[in-house]
Amino acid sequence: MRAQRGKSDGSKDSFYEELEQVFHNLPKYHTKILLGDFNALLGKEVIFKSTIGNKSLHHDYNDKGARIVNFATSKNLVVKHS
């Protein structure tokens, strides 16, 4: 499963649908770590603070950032980046 730069919204939707399926099939009690280069800009918006914390490198977010934050929020995950 791979997210690719420059792909259509349909491809991105398919990726997140597949990610949702994979995540859903994992045992609930296991620790889950999702790694990858999502080419996401995660802004410093207050609404995302509980998911991304105070250490965002960007001032604004992009569509890819919104997608990963929405997924993480729906799964009660946190997003960390380096």
C-alpha positions, -999 to 999 in steps of 0.1 A, spaced: 0 0 0 15 33 -10 4 69 -12 19 87 -42 27 123 -48 6 141 -75 -22 115 -76 -58 123 -80 -82 127 -51 -97 94 -62 -64 77 -57 -59 93 -23 -94 83 -13 -86 47 -24 -54 48 -3 -72 59 28 -100 34 23 -74 6 21 -57 21 52 -90 21 70 -96 -16 61 -61 -26 73 -64 -7 105 -99 -21 111 -85 -57 108 -58 -52 134 -64 -64 169 -76 -34 191 -53 -42 219 -21 -40 198 1 -9 196 -1 5 161 26 26 145 20 40 110 51 51 92 54 68 59 61 99 39 26 114 34 40 147 19 17 163 45 20 199 58 7 200 93 -2 235 104 -4 250 139 -42 252 139 -56 250 174 -82 225 163 -54 199 155 -34 205 187 -46 173 204 -35 152 174 -2 169 163 8 187 195 27 220 196 57 211 175 44 215 139 71 227 114 45 244 92 22 274 97 -6 260 74 -17 226 64 -24 211 30 -50 185 18 -26 157 26 -21 171 61 -58 173 66 -63 138 54 -37 123 78 -49 144 107 -85 134 101 -76 97 99 -54 99 131 -82 118 150 -108 92 140 -85 64 154 -74 83 185 -38 84 172 -12 111 174 9 124 145 46 129 150 71 140 124 108 148 121 
